[in-house]
Amino acid sequence: MQNSEIIKMGYVIQSFFEKEKLIDVKPKDLMPILIEKGFFKKDHRDGLPLRAILRDLDRRDELYLLPQVRADRKEKNVSWFFNELKI
């Protein structure tokens, strides 16, 4: 996915949070809105498409493109959470 598409996805995620007022949302919970907006065709394995993008951004040191994301790093795994960006 292009960086410009990831930035657009960030705006959709922010809008979702402003409307829903949720805290610590997992990638699987964002998939329905991201599918509806055309970023993904379908969800499988509870948010795997979004988690794959997050892992790729993490490898490239570009997580800043989605400022709503937080990575909780464990010894072997990373748990991803999203929260509203407070401006």
N, CA, C and O atoms as a CHARMM CRD file, in Angstrom:
* protein
*
  348
    1    1 MET  N      0.85000  -1.18000   0.00000 PROA 1      0.00000
    2    1 MET  CA     0.00000   0.00000   0.00000 PROA 1      0.00000
    3    1 MET  C      0.89500   1.24300   0.00000 PROA 1      0.00000
    4    1 MET  O      1.88900   1.31300   0.72300 PROA 1      0.00000
    5    2 GLN  N      0.52500   2.19700  -0.81000 PROA 2      0.00000
    6    2 GLN  CA     1.28100   3.44100  -0.92600 PROA 2      0.00000
    7    2 GLN  C      1.15300   4.27100   0.35800 PROA 2      0.00000
    8    2 GLN  O      0.14600   4.19500   1.06200 PROA 2      0.00000
    9    3 ASN  N      2.18600   5.05800   0.64400 PROA 3      0.00000
   10    3 ASN  CA     2.15100   5.92600   1.82500 PROA 3      0.00000
   11    3 ASN  C      0.95400   6.87900   1.80000 PROA 3      0.00000
   12    3 ASN  O      0.36400   7.16500   2.84200 PROA 3      0.00000
   13    4 SER  N      0.59800   7.36900   0.61300 PROA 4      0.00000
   14    4 SER  CA    -0.54400   8.28700   0.52700 PROA 4      0.00000
   15    4 SER  C     -1.83800   7.59300   0.93500 PROA 4      0.00000
   16    4 SER  O     -2.69800   8.21400   1.56000 PROA 4      0.00000
   17    5 GLU  N     -1.99100   6.31600   0.59300 PROA 5      0.00000
   18    5 GLU  CA    -3.17600   5.55100   0.99400 PROA 5      0.00000
   19    5 GLU  C     -3.18000   5.31000   2.50100 PROA 5      0.00000
   20    5 GLU  O     -4.23800   5.32600   3.12900 PROA 5      0.00000
   21    6 ILE  N     -2.02000   5.09000   3.07400 PROA 6      0.00000
   22    6 ILE  CA    -1.91000   4.88000   4.51800 PROA 6      0.00000
   23    6 ILE  C     -2.29600   6.15300   5.26300 PROA 6      0.00000
   24    6 ILE  O     -2.96600   6.09600   6.29400 PROA 6      0.00000
   25    7 ILE  N     -1.87500   7.29700   4.74100 PROA 7      0.00000
   26    7 ILE  CA    -2.24200   8.57200   5.36400 PROA 7      0.00000
   27    7 ILE  C     -3.75000   8.78500   5.27800 PROA 7      0.00000
   28    7 ILE  O     -4.36300   9.24000   6.24400 PROA 7      0.00000
   29    8 LYS  N     -4.35800   8.46200   4.13500 PROA 8      0.00000
   30    8 LYS  CA    -5.81400   8.56100   4.00400 PROA 8      0.00000
   31    8 LYS  C     -6.50300   7.62900   5.00000 PROA 8      0.00000
   32    8 LYS  O     -7.52000   7.98400   5.59500 PROA 8      0.00000
   33    9 MET  N     -5.94300   6.44700   5.17200 PROA 9      0.00000
   34    9 MET  CA    -6.48900   5.49700   6.13800 PROA 9      0.00000
   35    9 MET  C     -6.46100   6.09900   7.54300 PROA 9      0.00000
   36    9 MET  O     -7.39300   5.89600   8.32200 PROA 9      0.00000
   37   10 GLY  N     -5.40900   6.83200   7.86800 PROA 10     0.00000
   38   10 GLY  CA    -5.30300   7.48800   9.16300 PROA 10     0.00000
   39   10 GLY  C     -6.42700   8.48400   9.38600 PROA 10     0.00000
   40   10 GLY  O     -6.94100   8.60100  10.49800 PROA 10     0.00000
   41   11 TYR  N     -6.81500   9.20200   8.34000 PROA 11     0.00000
   42   11 TYR  CA    -7.93600  10.14400   8.45600 PROA 11     0.00000
   43   11 TYR  C     -9.25100   9.40800   8.70900 PROA 11     0.00000
   44   11 TYR  O    -10.08100   9.86300   9.49500 PROA 11     0.00000
   45   12 VAL  N     -9.43600   8.27200   8.04100 PROA 12     0.00000
   46   12 VAL  CA   -10.65000   7.47000   8.25000 PROA 12     0.00000
   47   12 VAL  C    -10.68400   6.93900   9.67900 PROA 12     0.00000
   48   12 VAL  O    -11.73000   6.96200  10.32700 PROA 12     0.00000
   49   13 ILE  N     -9.55200   6.46500  10.16600 PROA 13     0.00000
   50   13 ILE  CA    -9.45900   5.95100  11.53500 PROA 13     0.00000
   51   13 ILE  C     -9.75500   7.06400  12.53800 PROA 13     0.00000
   52   13 ILE  O    -10.48400   6.84900  13.50700 PROA 13     0.00000
   53   14 GLN  N     -9.19800   8.24500  12.31200 PROA 14     0.00000
   54   14 GLN  CA    -9.43200   9.37200  13.21500 PROA 14     0.00000
   55   14 GLN  C    -10.91500   9.74200  13.23700 PROA 14     0.00000
   56   14 GLN  O    -11.47700   9.98700  14.30500 PROA 14     0.00000
   57   15 SER  N    -11.53500   9.78200  12.09000 PROA 15     0.00000
   58   15 SER  CA   -12.95500  10.09500  12.00100 PROA 15     0.00000
   59   15 SER  C    -13.78800   9.05400  12.74700 PROA 15     0.00000
   60   15 SER  O    -14.76000   9.39400  13.42200 PROA 15     0.00000
   61   16 PHE  N    -13.40600   7.80000  12.62100 PROA 16     0.00000
   62   16 PHE  CA   -14.08300   6.70600  13.33500 PROA 16     0.00000
   63   16 PHE  C    -14.01700   6.93500  14.84400 PROA 16     0.00000
   64   16 PHE  O    -15.01700   6.78200  15.54500 PROA 16     0.00000
   65   17 PHE  N    -12.83900   7.30000  15.33700 PROA 17     0.00000
   66   17 PHE  CA   -12.67600   7.52900  16.77700 PROA 17     0.00000
   67   17 PHE  C    -13.45900   8.74500  17.25500 PROA 17     0.00000
   68   17 PHE  O    -14.03600   8.71700  18.34200 PROA 17     0.00000
   69   18 GLU  N    -13.48500   9.79000  16.47700 PROA 18     0.00000
   70   18 GLU  CA   -14.22200  10.98400  16.86500 PROA 18     0.00000
   71   18 GLU  C    -15.71900  10.68200  16.98800 PROA 18     0.00000
   72   18 GLU  O    -16.41400  11.27700  17.81100 PROA 18     0.00000
   73   19 LYS  N    -16.20300   9.75900  16.16500 PROA 19     0.00000
   74   19 LYS  CA   -17.60800   9.40400  16.20100 PROA 19     0.00000
   75   19 LYS  C    -17.91300   8.36900  17.29600 PROA 19     0.00000
   76   19 LYS  O    -18.93400   8.48000  17.97500 PROA 19     0.00000
   77   20 GLU  N    -17.05200   7.37900  17.47200 PROA 20     0.00000
   78   20 GLU  CA   -17.34000   6.23900  18.34400 PROA 20     0.00000
   79   20 GLU  C    -16.84900   6.39100  19.78700 PROA 20     0.00000
   80   20 GLU  O    -17.38400   5.74200  20.68500 PROA 20     0.00000
   81   21 LYS  N    -15.85100   7.22600  20.02200 PROA 21     0.00000
   82   21 LYS  CA   -15.31900   7.45500  21.38300 PROA 21     0.00000
   83   21 LYS  C    -14.85800   6.14900  22.05400 PROA 21     0.00000
   84   21 LYS  O    -15.24100   5.86700  23.18900 PROA 21     0.00000
   85   22 LEU  N    -14.05200   5.36900  21.36300 PROA 22     0.00000
   86   22 LEU  CA   -13.53300   4.10300  21.88900 PROA 22     0.00000
   87   22 LEU  C    -12.07900   4.25700  22.31100 PROA 22     0.00000
   88   22 LEU  O    -11.40400   5.20600  21.91200 PROA 22     0.00000
   89   23 ILE  N    -11.60300   3.31800  23.12200 PROA 23     0.00000
   90   23 ILE  CA   -10.22700   3.32900  23.61700 PROA 23     0.00000
   91   23 ILE  C     -9.59400   1.97100  23.35500 PROA 23     0.00000
   92   23 ILE  O    -10.25300   0.93900  23.48200 PROA 23     0.00000
   93   24 ASP  N     -8.32200   1.97100  22.99000 PROA 24     0.00000
   94   24 ASP  CA    -7.54800   0.75400  22.74100 PROA 24     0.00000
   95   24 ASP  C     -8.25700  -0.21700  21.79800 PROA 24     0.00000
   96   24 ASP  O     -8.54900  -1.35600  22.16300 PROA 24     0.00000
   97   25 VAL  N     -8.52200   0.24500  20.60100 PROA 25     0.00000
   98   25 VAL  CA    -9.19400  -0.55600  19.58900 PROA 25     0.00000
   99   25 VAL  C     -8.15900  -1.42000  18.87700 PROA 25     0.00000
  100   25 VAL  O     -7.08500  -0.94500  18.50800 PROA 25     0.00000
  101   26 LYS  N     -8.49400  -2.68300  18.69100 PROA 26     0.00000
  102   26 LYS  CA    -7.60000  -3.62100  18.00500 PROA 26     0.00000
  103   26 LYS  C     -7.83000  -3.53600  16.49700 PROA 26     0.00000
  104   26 LYS  O     -8.89100  -3.10000  16.05000 PROA 26     0.00000
  105   27 PRO  N     -6.83100  -3.95400  15.71700 PROA 27     0.00000
  106   27 PRO  CA    -6.98100  -3.90600  14.25500 PROA 27     0.00000
  107   27 PRO  C     -8.24100  -4.60400  13.74700 PROA 27     0.00000
  108   27 PRO  O     -8.88300  -4.12000  12.81600 PROA 27     0.00000
  109   28 LYS  N     -8.59900  -5.74300  14.35400 PROA 28     0.00000
  110   28 LYS  CA    -9.78400  -6.47300  13.87600 PROA 28     0.00000
  111   28 LYS  C    -11.05600  -5.63900  14.01200 PROA 28     0.00000
  112   28 LYS  O    -11.99800  -5.81700  13.24000 PROA 28     0.00000
  113   29 ASP  N    -11.08700  -4.73500  14.98300 PROA 29     0.00000
  114   29 ASP  CA   -12.27100  -3.90400  15.18700 PROA 29     0.00000
  115   29 ASP  C    -12.36900  -2.75400  14.18000 PROA 29     0.00000
  116   29 ASP  O    -13.44400  -2.18800  13.98500 PROA 29     0.00000
  117   30 LEU  N    -11.26000  -2.41500  13.55000 PROA 30     0.00000
  118   30 LEU  CA   -11.25900  -1.35600  12.53600 PROA 30     0.00000
  119   30 LEU  C    -11.52900  -1.88800  11.13300 PROA 30     0.00000
  120   30 LEU  O    -11.84600  -1.12000  10.22500 PROA 30     0.00000
  121   31 MET  N    -11.40500  -3.18900  10.95900 PROA 31     0.00000
  122   31 MET  CA   -11.52700  -3.75400   9.62000 PROA 31     0.00000
  123   31 MET  C    -12.87700  -3.45900   8.94600 PROA 31     0.00000
  124   31 MET  O    -12.87700  -3.14900   7.75500 PROA 31     0.00000
  125   32 PRO  N    -14.01100  -3.53500   9.62800 PROA 32     0.00000
  126   32 PRO  CA   -15.26700  -3.24300   8.92000 PROA 32     0.00000
  127   32 PRO  C    -15.31200  -1.84600   8.28400 PROA 32     0.00000
  128   32 PRO  O    -15.75500  -1.70600   7.14300 PROA 32     0.00000
  129   33 ILE  N    -14.87000  -0.83300   8.99100 PROA 33     0.00000
  130   33 ILE  CA   -14.88700   0.52400   8.42900 PROA 33     0.00000
  131   33 ILE  C    -13.85600   0.65500   7.31000 PROA 33     0.00000
  132   33 ILE  O    -14.10300   1.35300   6.32700 PROA 33     0.00000
  133   34 LEU  N    -12.70800  -0.00100   7.44500 PROA 34     0.00000
  134   34 LEU  CA   -11.68100   0.08700   6.40800 PROA 34     0.00000
  135   34 LEU  C    -12.08800  -0.67600   5.14700 PROA 34     0.00000
  136   34 LEU  O    -11.71500  -0.29100   4.03900 PROA 34     0.00000
  137   35 ILE  N    -12.84700  -1.75000   5.31500 PROA 35     0.00000
  138   35 ILE  CA   -13.39200  -2.47200   4.15600 PROA 35     0.00000
  139   35 ILE  C    -14.46200  -1.61500   3.49000 PROA 35     0.00000
  140   35 ILE  O    -14.50100  -1.49700   2.26500 PROA 35     0.00000
  141   36 GLU  N    -15.31800  -1.02800   4.29500 PROA 36     0.00000
  142   36 GLU  CA   -16.38700  -0.16700   3.76700 PROA 36     0.00000
  143   36 GLU  C    -15.81300   0.99300   2.95500 PROA 36     0.00000
  144   36 GLU  O    -16.38100   1.36800   1.93000 PROA 36     0.00000
  145   37 LYS  N    -14.70500   1.55900   3.40000 PROA 37     0.00000
  146   37 LYS  CA   -14.08600   2.70400   2.71900 PROA 37     0.00000
  147   37 LYS  C    -13.17000   2.28300   1.56700 PROA 37     0.00000
  148   37 LYS  O    -12.60800   3.13700   0.88100 PROA 37     0.00000
  149   38 GLY  N    -13.01400   0.96500   1.34900 PROA 38     0.00000
  150   38 GLY  CA   -12.28300   0.47700   0.18300 PROA 38     0.00000
  151   38 GLY  C    -10.79000   0.25000   0.36400 PROA 38     0.00000
  152   38 GLY  O    -10.08300   0.03000  -0.62000 PROA 38     0.00000
  153   39 PHE  N    -10.29700   0.29600   1.58600 PROA 39     0.00000
  154   39 PHE  CA    -8.87000   0.05500   1.80000 PROA 39     0.00000
  155   39 PHE  C     -8.52800  -1.42700   1.69500 PROA 39     0.00000
  156   39 PHE  O     -7.42100  -1.78200   1.29200 PROA 39     0.00000
  157   40 PHE  N     -9.47100  -2.28900   2.05400 PROA 40     0.00000
  158   40 PHE  CA    -9.28900  -3.73200   1.97100 PROA 40     0.00000
  159   40 PHE  C    -10.52900  -4.34500   1.34000 PROA 40     0.00000
  160   40 PHE  O    -11.62300  -3.78700   1.42600 PROA 40     0.00000
  161   41 LYS  N    -10.34600  -5.50900   0.69900 PROA 41     0.00000
  162   41 LYS  CA   -11.47500  -6.20200   0.08000 PROA 41     0.00000
  163   41 LYS  C    -12.23900  -7.03700   1.09500 PROA 41     0.00000
  164   41 LYS  O    -13.46800  -7.09400   1.06300 PROA 41     0.00000
  165   42 LYS  N    -11.50200  -7.69200   2.00600 PROA 42     0.00000
  166   42 LYS  CA   -12.15200  -8.51400   3.02400 PROA 42     0.00000
  167   42 LYS  C    -11.21300  -8.68100   4.21300 PROA 42     0.00000
  168   42 LYS  O    -10.01800  -8.40000   4.13300 PROA 42     0.00000
  169   43 ASP  N    -11.78400  -9.14000   5.30600 PROA 43     0.00000
  170   43 ASP  CA   -11.00800  -9.40500   6.51900 PROA 43     0.00000
  171   43 ASP  C    -10.83800 -10.91100   6.64800 PROA 43     0.00000
  172   43 ASP  O    -11.77000 -11.67900   6.40900 PROA 43     0.00000
  173   44 HSD  N     -9.66500 -11.30800   7.01800 PROA 44     0.00000
  174   44 HSD  CA    -9.45800 -12.70500   7.36600 PROA 44     0.00000
  175   44 HSD  C     -8.47200 -12.76000   8.52500 PROA 44     0.00000
  176   44 HSD  O     -7.55500 -11.94700   8.63700 PROA 44     0.00000
  177   45 ARG  N     -8.69300 -13.72800   9.36000 PROA 45     0.00000
  178   45 ARG  CA    -7.85200 -13.93700  10.54600 PROA 45     0.00000
  179   45 ARG  C     -7.81300 -12.69400  11.43500 PROA 45     0.00000
  180   45 ARG  O     -6.74700 -12.26000  11.87400 PROA 45     0.00000
  181   46 ASP  N     -8.98000 -12.14000  11.68800 PROA 46     0.00000
  182   46 ASP  CA    -9.13000 -11.06200  12.67400 PROA 46     0.00000
  183   46 ASP  C     -8.17500  -9.88300  12.49400 PROA 46     0.00000
  184   46 ASP  O     -7.41400  -9.54300  13.39900 PROA 46     0.00000
  185   47 GLY  N     -8.22400  -9.27700  11.33800 PROA 47     0.00000
  186   47 GLY  CA    -7.44400  -8.06500  11.10500 PROA 47     0.00000
  187   47 GLY  C     -6.05900  -8.27900  10.52400 PROA 47     0.00000
  188   47 GLY  O     -5.23800  -7.36200  10.54000 PROA 47     0.00000
  189   48 LEU  N     -5.78400  -9.46900  10.01200 PROA 48     0.00000
  190   48 LEU  CA    -4.45700  -9.75700   9.46200 PROA 48     0.00000
  191   48 LEU  C     -4.01100  -8.76000   8.38500 PROA 48     0.00000
  192   48 LEU  O     -2.84600  -8.36100   8.39400 PROA 48     0.00000
  193   49 PRO  N     -4.88200  -8.34000   7.45900 PROA 49     0.00000
  194   49 PRO  CA    -4.41700  -7.37700   6.44600 PROA 49     0.00000
  195   49 PRO  C     -3.87100  -6.08100   7.06500 PROA 49     0.00000
  196   49 PRO  O     -2.83700  -5.57400   6.63100 PROA 49     0.00000
  197   50 LEU  N     -4.55500  -5.55900   8.06000 PROA 50     0.00000
  198   50 LEU  CA    -4.09200  -4.33000   8.71800 PROA 50     0.00000
  199   50 LEU  C     -2.83600  -4.60000   9.54000 PROA 50     0.00000
  200   50 LEU  O     -1.91500  -3.78200   9.54100 PROA 50     0.00000
  201   51 ARG  N     -2.78300  -5.71700  10.23000 PROA 51     0.00000
  202   51 ARG  CA    -1.57800  -6.04700  11.00700 PROA 51     0.00000
  203   51 ARG  C     -0.36400  -6.21300  10.10500 PROA 51     0.00000
  204   51 ARG  O      0.74600  -5.85500  10.49600 PROA 51     0.00000
  205   52 ALA  N     -0.55600  -6.74900   8.90900 PROA 52     0.00000
  206   52 ALA  CA     0.55200  -6.89600   7.96000 PROA 52     0.00000
  207   52 ALA  C      1.09500  -5.52200   7.55700 PROA 52     0.00000
  208   52 ALA  O      2.30700  -5.33700   7.45400 PROA 52     0.00000
  209   53 ILE  N      0.20700  -4.57400   7.33200 PROA 53     0.00000
  210   53 ILE  CA     0.64700  -3.21300   6.99300 PROA 53     0.00000
  211   53 ILE  C      1.39700  -2.60200   8.17000 PROA 53     0.00000
  212   53 ILE  O      2.42000  -1.94400   7.98100 PROA 53     0.00000
  213   54 LEU  N      0.89300  -2.81500   9.38000 PROA 54     0.00000
  214   54 LEU  CA     1.56700  -2.27100  10.56500 PROA 54     0.00000
  215   54 LEU  C      2.95700  -2.86200  10.73500 PROA 54     0.00000
  216   54 LEU  O      3.90000  -2.14400  11.06900 PROA 54     0.00000
  217   55 ARG  N      3.09400  -4.16600  10.50900 PROA 55     0.00000
  218   55 ARG  CA     4.42500  -4.79300  10.60900 PROA 55     0.00000
  219   55 ARG  C      5.37500  -4.21500   9.55700 PROA 55     0.00000
  220   55 ARG  O      6.54700  -3.96600   9.84000 PROA 55     0.00000
  221   56 ASP  N      4.86100  -4.00500   8.34600 PROA 56     0.00000
  222   56 ASP  CA     5.68400  -3.43400   7.28400 PROA 56     0.00000
  223   56 ASP  C      6.11100  -2.00800   7.63000 PROA 56     0.00000
  224   56 ASP  O      7.27500  -1.64700   7.45600 PROA 56     0.00000
  225   57 LEU  N      5.17200  -1.20000   8.11800 PROA 57     0.00000
  226   57 LEU  CA     5.51900   0.16800   8.53600 PROA 57     0.00000
  227   57 LEU  C      6.53500   0.14500   9.67400 PROA 57     0.00000
  228   57 LEU  O      7.44600   0.97200   9.70800 PROA 57     0.00000
  229   58 ASP  N      6.38700  -0.78100  10.58900 PROA 58     0.00000
  230   58 ASP  CA     7.31100  -0.90800  11.71700 PROA 58     0.00000
  231   58 ASP  C      8.72100  -1.24400  11.22600 PROA 58     0.00000
  232   58 ASP  O      9.70300  -0.67400  11.70000 PROA 58     0.00000
  233   59 ARG  N      8.80800  -2.16400  10.28500 PROA 59     0.00000
  234   59 ARG  CA    10.11900  -2.53400   9.72000 PROA 59     0.00000
  235   59 ARG  C     10.79600  -1.35000   9.03900 PROA 59     0.00000
  236   59 ARG  O     12.01600  -1.20000   9.09800 PROA 59     0.00000
  237   60 ARG  N      9.98100  -0.50500   8.38600 PROA 60     0.00000
  238   60 ARG  CA    10.51800   0.65400   7.65500 PROA 60     0.00000
  239   60 ARG  C     10.63800   1.89600   8.52500 PROA 60     0.00000
  240   60 ARG  O     11.00200   2.96500   8.03400 PROA 60     0.00000
  241   61 ASP  N     10.33300   1.76500   9.81700 PROA 61     0.00000
  242   61 ASP  CA    10.35500   2.91500  10.73200 PROA 61     0.00000
  243   61 ASP  C      9.41500   4.02000  10.25800 PROA 61     0.00000
  244   61 ASP  O      9.76800   5.19800  10.30700 PROA 61     0.00000
  245   62 GLU  N      8.23000   3.65000   9.80200 PROA 62     0.00000
  246   62 GLU  CA     7.26800   4.62000   9.29000 PROA 62     0.00000
  247   62 GLU  C      5.91700   4.52500   9.99700 PROA 62     0.00000
  248   62 GLU  O      4.89100   4.86500   9.40700 PROA 62     0.00000
  249   63 LEU  N      5.90000   4.07500  11.23200 PROA 63     0.00000
  250   63 LEU  CA     4.64400   4.01500  11.97900 PROA 63     0.00000
  251   63 LEU  C      4.03300   5.40000  12.18000 PROA 63     0.00000
  252   63 LEU  O      2.83800   5.51700  12.45200 PROA 63     0.00000
  253   64 TYR  N      4.84000   6.43900  12.04700 PROA 64     0.00000
  254   64 TYR  CA     4.33600   7.81200  12.18500 PROA 64     0.00000
  255   64 TYR  C      3.26500   8.13300  11.14400 PROA 64     0.00000
  256   64 TYR  O      2.51900   9.09700  11.31400 PROA 64     0.00000
  257   65 LEU  N      3.17300   7.34700  10.07200 PROA 65     0.00000
  258   65 LEU  CA     2.15000   7.58000   9.06000 PROA 65     0.00000
  259   65 LEU  C      0.74500   7.30600   9.59900 PROA 65     0.00000
  260   65 LEU  O     -0.23600   7.84300   9.08400 PROA 65     0.00000
  261   66 LEU  N      0.65000   6.47300  10.63300 PROA 66     0.00000
  262   66 LEU  CA    -0.60900   6.21600  11.32600 PROA 66     0.00000
  263   66 LEU  C     -0.41800   6.61600  12.78800 PROA 66     0.00000
  264   66 LEU  O     -0.13000   5.76400  13.62800 PROA 66     0.00000
  265   67 PRO  N     -0.57200   7.88600  13.09400 PROA 67     0.00000
  266   67 PRO  CA    -0.24600   8.36200  14.44400 PROA 67     0.00000
  267   67 PRO  C     -1.17700   7.82300  15.53300 PROA 67     0.00000
  268   67 PRO  O     -0.88300   7.97900  16.71800 PROA 67     0.00000
  269   68 GLN  N     -2.28700   7.19500  15.15700 PROA 68     0.00000
  270   68 GLN  CA    -3.21400   6.65600  16.15100 PROA 68     0.00000
  271   68 GLN  C     -2.75300   5.29800  16.69800 PROA 68     0.00000
  272   68 GLN  O     -3.30400   4.81400  17.68700 PROA 68     0.00000
  273   69 VAL  N     -1.77000   4.69300  16.07700 PROA 69     0.00000
  274   69 VAL  CA    -1.36300   3.33600  16.45900 PROA 69     0.00000
  275   69 VAL  C     -0.35300   3.34100  17.60100 PROA 69     0.00000
  276   69 VAL  O      0.49800   4.22500  17.70500 PROA 69     0.00000
  277   70 ARG  N     -0.47700   2.32300  18.45600 PROA 70     0.00000
  278   70 ARG  CA     0.47800   2.10100  19.54700 PROA 70     0.00000
  279   70 ARG  C      0.88100   0.63600  19.50600 PROA 70     0.00000
  280   70 ARG  O      0.03600  -0.24800  19.36700 PROA 70     0.00000
  281   71 ALA  N      2.17200   0.38900  19.62700 PROA 71     0.00000
  282   71 ALA  CA     2.69100  -0.98000  19.61400 PROA 71     0.00000
  283   71 ALA  C      3.10500  -1.37000  21.02400 PROA 71     0.00000
  284   71 ALA  O      3.95500  -0.72100  21.63400 PROA 71     0.00000
  285   72 ASP  N      2.49700  -2.43400  21.53600 PROA 72     0.00000
  286   72 ASP  CA     2.92000  -3.01200  22.80800 PROA 72     0.00000
  287   72 ASP  C      3.80100  -4.20700  22.47900 PROA 72     0.00000
  288   72 ASP  O      3.31500  -5.26600  22.08100 PROA 72     0.00000
  289   73 ARG  N      5.09000  -4.02000  22.65000 PROA 73     0.00000
  290   73 ARG  CA     6.04800  -5.05100  22.25100 PROA 73     0.00000
  291   73 ARG  C      6.28300  -6.05100  23.37100 PROA 73     0.00000
  292   73 ARG  O      6.59900  -5.69100  24.50500 PROA 73     0.00000
  293   74 LYS  N      6.11800  -7.31200  23.01400 PROA 74     0.00000
  294   74 LYS  CA     6.39200  -8.41100  23.93100 PROA 74     0.00000
  295   74 LYS  C      7.68100  -9.07700  23.47000 PROA 74     0.00000
  296   74 LYS  O      8.31400  -8.62400  22.51600 PROA 74     0.00000
  297   75 GLU  N      8.06300 -10.13700  24.13800 PROA 75     0.00000
  298   75 GLU  CA     9.30100 -10.82700  23.77000 PROA 75     0.00000
  299   75 GLU  C      9.25000 -11.35700  22.33800 PROA 75     0.00000
  300   75 GLU  O     10.22700 -11.23400  21.59900 PROA 75     0.00000
  301   76 LYS  N      8.11900 -11.94800  21.93900 PROA 76     0.00000
  302   76 LYS  CA     8.02600 -12.52900  20.60300 PROA 76     0.00000
  303   76 LYS  C      7.03500 -11.81300  19.69700 PROA 76     0.00000
  304   76 LYS  O      7.20900 -11.80000  18.47800 PROA 76     0.00000
  305   77 ASN  N      6.01200 -11.22500  20.27100 PROA 77     0.00000
  306   77 ASN  CA     4.93100 -10.64100  19.47200 PROA 77     0.00000
  307   77 ASN  C      4.77300  -9.14900  19.73900 PROA 77     0.00000
  308   77 ASN  O      5.32300  -8.59900  20.69300 PROA 77     0.00000
  309   78 VAL  N      4.01100  -8.52600  18.87400 PROA 78     0.00000
  310   78 VAL  CA     3.63600  -7.12400  19.04900 PROA 78     0.00000
  311   78 VAL  C      2.11700  -7.05700  19.03900 PROA 78     0.00000
  312   78 VAL  O      1.47400  -7.57800  18.12800 PROA 78     0.00000
  313   79 SER  N      1.55000  -6.42300  20.04200 PROA 79     0.00000
  314   79 SER  CA     0.10800  -6.18100  20.07800 PROA 79     0.00000
  315   79 SER  C     -0.12900  -4.74700  19.62400 PROA 79     0.00000
  316   79 SER  O      0.50900  -3.81300  20.11100 PROA 79     0.00000
  317   80 TRP  N     -1.05300  -4.58700  18.68600 PROA 80     0.00000
  318   80 TRP  CA    -1.32800  -3.27700  18.11300 PROA 80     0.00000
  319   80 TRP  C     -2.63800  -2.73100  18.66700 PROA 80     0.00000
  320   80 TRP  O     -3.62800  -3.45400  18.76600 PROA 80     0.00000
  321   81 PHE  N     -2.63700  -1.44800  19.02900 PROA 81     0.00000
  322   81 PHE  CA    -3.82300  -0.78000  19.53100 PROA 81     0.00000
  323   81 PHE  C     -3.92400   0.59400  18.88400 PROA 81     0.00000
  324   81 PHE  O     -2.91500   1.23300  18.58400 PROA 81     0.00000
  325   82 PHE  N     -5.14300   1.02900  18.68000 PROA 82     0.00000
  326   82 PHE  CA    -5.40100   2.34000  18.09200 PROA 82     0.00000
  327   82 PHE  C     -6.19100   3.18300  19.08500 PROA 82     0.00000
  328   82 PHE  O     -7.07900   2.68300  19.77600 PROA 82     0.00000
  329   83 ASN  N     -5.85700   4.45600  19.14500 PROA 83     0.00000
  330   83 ASN  CA    -6.57700   5.41800  19.96800 PROA 83     0.00000
  331   83 ASN  C     -6.71700   6.72600  19.20100 PROA 83     0.00000
  332   83 ASN  O     -5.93400   7.02500  18.29900 PROA 83     0.00000
  333   84 GLU  N     -7.72000   7.49000  19.57300 PROA 84     0.00000
  334   84 GLU  CA    -7.94100   8.79000  18.93800 PROA 84     0.00000
  335   84 GLU  C     -6.74700   9.68900  19.14600 PROA 84     0.00000
  336   84 GLU  O     -6.18700   9.74300  20.24100 PROA 84     0.00000
  337   85 LEU  N     -6.36000  10.38200  18.12000 PROA 85     0.00000
  338   85 LEU  CA    -5.28100  11.35700  18.18200 PROA 85     0.00000
  339   85 LEU  C     -5.85800  12.63500  18.76100 PROA 85     0.00000
  340   85 LEU  O     -6.77300  13.22200  18.18400 PROA 85     0.00000
  341   86 LYS  N     -5.33600  13.06800  19.88500 PROA 86     0.00000
  342   86 LYS  CA    -5.81300  14.29800  20.53200 PROA 86     0.00000
  343   86 LYS  C     -5.00300  15.47400  20.00600 PROA 86     0.00000
  344   86 LYS  O     -3.77400  15.48100  20.07800 PROA 86     0.00000
  345   87 ILE  N     -5.69900  16.45400  19.48300 PROA 87     0.00000
  346   87 ILE  CA    -5.01000  17.63200  18.92900 PROA 87     0.00000
  347   87 ILE  C     -5.27800  18.83200  19.80100 PROA 87     0.00000
  348   87 ILE  O     -4.79200  19.92600  19.51200 PROA 87     0.00000
